[in-house]
Amino acid sequence: MEDMIFYDRLQFAFTITFHYIFPQLTMGLSLMIVYFKWRYLREKKEKYNDAAKFFMKIFAINFTMGVVTGIPMEFQFGTNWAKFSELTGSIIGQTLAMEGMFSFFLESSFLALFIFGEKLMGQKLHFLTGFLVFLGSWASGWFILATNAWMQHPVGYEILDNGKFVLDNFSALFGNPWLIPAFLHNQVASVATSSFVVASIGAFYVLRNKNLEYGKLFLKTGVVFGLISSLLLAFPTGDWNAKNVAKYQPATFAAMEGIFETEKAGAEIVLIGQPNMVEKKLDNKIAVPNILSFLTYQEWDKQIKGMDQFEKEELPDNIPALYYSYHIMVGLGTIFIGIMGLAVFFLWRKKIYHIKPLLWIILFLFPFPYIANITGWYVAELGRQPYLVYGLLKTADGVSPTVSSGNTLFTLLGFVALYMLLGLLFLLLVGKTINQGPKPQKH
């Protein structure tokens, strides 16, 4: 049974990690495409229109890959997690269905119109199609986050005699106090990823002295969006999410902050340290006293419960992974603010295009928002364990008893091989698009 649960979780973790490479770019990039198209309508400069159409090509490749890699996750609800689907399907099925019916069709339909219908529709309608693509992609994130928010903090439900969850308050599902902070943080994180990608492409063009006009535009736009989104990730969205965890999942909060023992007065914030699960402490710890209490409750001496105040069954089942994921996410976010702040400073001084070391840093920085986004999701999912529905349905009670661990491992290996090919194809297509550049080809 333990092997079955392990391989079920491993397969879902792998497929969702690979899948989320794509939507985190499309959601943020859709906003930046709308921005470029708006600038074109306002200033009538072709470079903005070319930029919008160029990034919509990259959006389309990402969107296609997102669809292909998202389908297997849906199937896993009916294969590896059939019991979970049976018990909670009347609730999570509604949000997932709305995501497919409303968001996906809105996004895909108007994506085709944006790419192929500019001359037919005119510029204002073309802008509208771009805006509707943005609306569809963000609505998709809203419905997915509504599903996850219910699993993190279940509201508006009733449990029947047969153990099934049913929704008895539809408005509570979308009024969940977990939803808005999680949605805003997730969407701002997607804007950060897109900003860094746009800035990286701009730095690439500037360093190669190719498509220089577009390179400067992408670099300028990317670093400004990057700084704004990085700041918003820290405050207020990140702060709001952390307070939610402290309020609704205090055991998770203690684990991700590395608080093994409850301190009498204020709790310190740990900058560096390694969890020692044998001795129940942090090794090589560097911490600042009382800061965590102040950030969480605005009181220097407020006590925060440590892991010693909870039963073992209440604690996350992989504390080191949760702790490291959280600190990687926060650490990278801090670095992003520093680098983008420096870039905006030199942009303001009109020197950024000539500082090659900074351009190289921006060029090679683009993978790190992906890492921060994915570790952020790990924090949410590892923090909820050992539950599928926090406090109500254990992970062990949601697996499919008829699907063996051998079958799951076999299909996992198949996914790994297939996704490696898809990843290679994705890199080739995006690389070719970037190499061609945004300037329309003359025939």
N, C-alpha and C positions, 0 to 999 in steps of 0.2 A: 504493500500500500504506500509506503514512504517513497519507494522508487517511482511509483506511478505519479504521485503528486509532484515529485522533483522534476520528472521529465515533462509533465504537463506544464508546469510553471516555466521550465527552461524554454520549451518551444514557444510559449506565448511571449516570454520576455524577448526572445530572439526576433520573432516576427514583428512585434510592435516596435522594437528598437530600430530595426531596419526601415519599417514603414514610416516612422516619425521623422526620418531624415527629410522626407519630401513635403508633408504638409506644413512643417514649421517654416519652410521657405515660401511656399505658395501664399500662406495667410499674410505674411508681412510684405511680400513682394507685390501683392495685389494693391495694397495701400500705396506703395511707392509708384506703381504704374498709374494709379489715379492721380497722384501728385504731378507726375510728368505730363500727363495729358491735360490736366488743369492749367499747368504753366504754359502749355502750347496754346490753349484756347485764349489765355490771357495775353500772351506776348507775341503770338504768331511766329515764333522761331522754330524752324523745322527740327532743330536738334532735340527739342523736348518731345516732339512727336516720334522721331526716330528712336529715342530712348524708350518711350512707352512701348512701341512695337517690338523693339529688341528684347526687352525684359519679359514681354508677353510670350515670346518664343521660349525663353527659359522657363517661364511659368508653365507653359503647356507641356513641356517635357517632364517637369516635376509632377504636374497634375496627373499625367498618364501613369507615371511610376507609382504615385500614391494610390491610384485606383487599383492597379495590378497587385500591389503588396498589401492593400487593405482587405481585399476579398478573403484571403485565407484566415484572417483574424475573425471575421464574421462566422466562417464555417467552424472554427474551433469552439464557439459557443455551443454548437450542436453536436460536436464530436467529443472533445476532451472535457468540456464543462457542461455536459447535458443536464446534470442535476441542478447546477446553478441556474441555467436557463429555465428549467422547469419551475423552480421555486420563485424566481424573480422576474420571469419573462413578461408578466403583465405590467411591470413598471419600466424596466430598462428597454423592453421592446418598443415602447411608445416613443421614447426619445431617439433611439437608434433608427426607427422607421421614419420619424420626422426629419432626421438628418439626411436619410437617403432620398425621401420623396421631395422635400423642399429645397434643401441646401445643394445637394449634389446636382439635381436637374437645373437649378438656377445657375449654378456655377458653370456646368458643362455646356449648357445651351448658349449662354451669352459669351463664353470663351470662343466658341466657333464664330459667332457674329463679330466679335472684336477682331479676330485674326483675318477674316475673309470679307467683312462687310463695310470697310471704311468708305470706299468710293460710292457704294450704293446708298449708305445712310447719311453721309455728311458728318461733319466733325462733332456737332453737339450730340447727336444720337450715338456716335462712336464713343464719346466720353461716357454716355449713359450706360452703354454695354459694359465698359470697363468698370464703372461703379457697381453695376449689378454683379459682376464677377467678384469684386471685393466683398460685396454684401453676402453673396452666397458662401464664400470661403469662410467668412467670420461667423455666419450663422451655423455653418457646419461645426466650427469649434465650439459654439455655444451649446449645441445639442449634445455633442460628445462630452463636454465638461459637465453638463447637467446630469448625464448618466454617471460619470465618475463622482460628482459631488454627492449624489444620492448614496453611492457605495461608501463614500468617506463619512458622510453624516446623514444617515437615513431619516427622512421626514415624510409626513403625509401618507403613511402606510398603515395597513392592518394585516395581521398574520392570521390566516384561516386555520381551522382545526387540522387540515392536512399539511400544514407547514408552509403553504404558499403565501407569498407577499402580494397584496393587492393595494392599489392606490385609492385612498379615500379622500384625498384633497389634491386636486390637480394643480391648483395655484401654488401649493406648498412646494411642489417639485421644482418650479422655476423661481420660487421665492426663498429657496434654500440659502441660509446665511453662508454656506461654504462656496456657493456657486460664483457670485460676482467677483470676490477677491481672486479665486482660482482662474476665472476666465480672463480677467484683466491682466493678471500676471503672465498667463500663458500667451496672450495675444501680444503683449509688449515684448515678450521674449522672442516671438516669431518676427517682430519688426526688427529687433536687434540682430537676429541671424541674417535677415535680408539686407540690412544696412551694411553689415560687415562684408557680405558677398558683393554688393554693389560697389563699396569702397575698394575692395580687393581687385575687382575687375578694372576699376579706374586706375589704381596704382599699377596694375599690369600694363595697361596701355601707356601710361606716362613713362614708366621705366623703359619700355620698348620704343618710345617715341613714335607710337602708332595710334591712329585714331585719337590724336592728341586732344582735340576739342571735346570729344565724348569722354575721354579719360579724365579730364579736369572736371567735367560736369558730374560724372559718376563719383569721383573722389570727394568733391565738395558736398554733394547730396548725401553720400554714404556716411561721412564722418559726422555731419550735423544730425542726421537721423540716429546715428549710432550713439552719440553722446546723450541725446534726449532719452532714447529708449533705455540706455544703460542706467541712467539716473532714476528713471521711473521704475525699473526693475528692483532697485534697492528700496526706494520710497516713492510713493506709498504702497505699491502693490506687494512687494516682498515683505515689508513690515506687516501689512494687513494679513497676509497668508500665515506668517509665523505666529501672530496673535491668535488666529483661528485654530491653529494646531495646539497651541498652549491651552486654549479654552475647551476644545472638543476632544482632543487626543493627547492628554497630558503625559501619558506614558511614552508616546511617540516623540513628544517635544523633549523629554528628558534624554531619550536615547540619541536623537539627532544632535543635541547639544553636548552630549558626553557627560551628563550629570549623573554620576553613579551614586553619590551620597547627597542627601538633602543638607544644604547649608543653613545654619541657624539664622543668619541675616541675609543680605542680598546675594544673588547668584552671580558668579563670574562668567565672563564670556571667553571661551577657549579659542585661541588663534591657531595653535598648533598642539597636537597631542595624538597618541596612538592608543586606542582602546585595548586594555589588557583584561580579557574576559575571565582569566583565571583568578586574578587578584581583585577584580572589580574596581579598576581605576584607570586613569589615563597616564601613560608613560610619556616622559619628556615633554611635559605640559608647559605651554606658555599661555597665560591667561591674564585678563584685566579684571580686577575685582568689581563687583556690583553692577557692571555695565548691562548684563543680560536682564537683570531685574528692572533696570531703568527703561531699557528698550521695549520690554514686554508690557510693563505695568506703569511706567513713568514714576516709579517709586524705587529709590536707591536700596532700601532695606527689605523689599518685598521677598518673602520666601517662595522659592520654586521647588516643587517636589522633585526629588531625584528618583532614580530607578529602584532604590531601596524601599520606596514607599508603595511599590506595586507588586502584585503576585507575578510569578514567573510567566503564567499563562497570559497575562495582560500585556507583556512586553513584546516588541517586535522580535521575530525569530531570527533575524540576522542583523544584530546591532552594529557590528563593524562596517558592513556594507552600507547601512543607512547613514552612519556617522560620516564615513568618507565621502559618500555621494553628496551629502549636504555641504560639507566643507569644500569640496571641489567646486560645486556650483557657486557658493558664496565667494570663494577665492577668485574664481575666474571673473565673476561679476565685478569685483573690486578692481581687477586688472583692466577690464574693459573701460571702466570709468576713467582710469588714469591715462590709458593710451588714447582714447577718443578725446579726452579733455586736452591732452597735449596736441593732438592733431587739429582740433578746432582753434586752439591758440595760434598755431602756425598758419592756419588758414586765414585767421583774422589779420595776422601780420603779413599775409600774402607771400609766405615763404615755403608753404607745404610742398609745392610742386618741385622744389629744388633740393629737398632734404632726403637724399636717397636712403639713408638708414631707416628713417621713419616710413618711407614708402615700402621698403622691403618688409618691415614689421607688419604693416597693414596688409600687404599682399599675402603673407603667410599666416595671418591671424584668422582667416575665414573658417577653419575647421573648429575653432575653440567655442564659438557660440553653439554649434551643434552639440559639442560635448556638454556644455553647461545646460542646454535644454534637456538632453537625455538624462543626465544625472539628476536634474530637477524632477523629472518624471519618476526616476528611481526612488527619490525621497518620498514622493506621494504614495507609490505602490508598496515599497518596503515598509513604510511607516504604518500602513493599514494592516499588514500581516500581524497575526495569523488569521485575519478575517478577510472574506470577500466583501461582505456587508458589515461594516465596522460594528463590533459589539453584538452582532445578531447571527451571522452565518459564517462558520469557520471554513477556511479554504479546503480542509480535508472533507468537508461535507458537500462540496460543490463539484467534485470531479465525477467523471463518468466511470462507474464501476466495471463496465464491460469493455473498455478500451485498455489494452495492456500497455505496460511501459515499453515493451519491445516494439509495438506498433507506433507509439509516439516517437521513440528514438529513431526508427526507420524514416518516418515522415520528416522529422527534424533534419536529418542528414540530407534528405531531398531538398528541403527548403534552403539549406546552407548552399548547396551546389547551384540551385536555380537563382538564388539571390546574388551569388557571386557573378553570374553571367549578366543578370539585370543591372548590377552595380557597374560592371565594366561597360555595358551598353550606354548607361546613363552618362558616365564620364566622357565617353567618346562623343556623344551627341552634344552635351553641353560644351565640351572643349572645342568642337567644330563650330558651334554657334558663336562662341567668344572669339575664336580665331578669325571668323568671317567679319565680325564687327557689326556695329549698328548702322553703318552707312549703307543705304539701299544700293544694290548692284544696278549699274546702267547696262541696258541691253541694246 
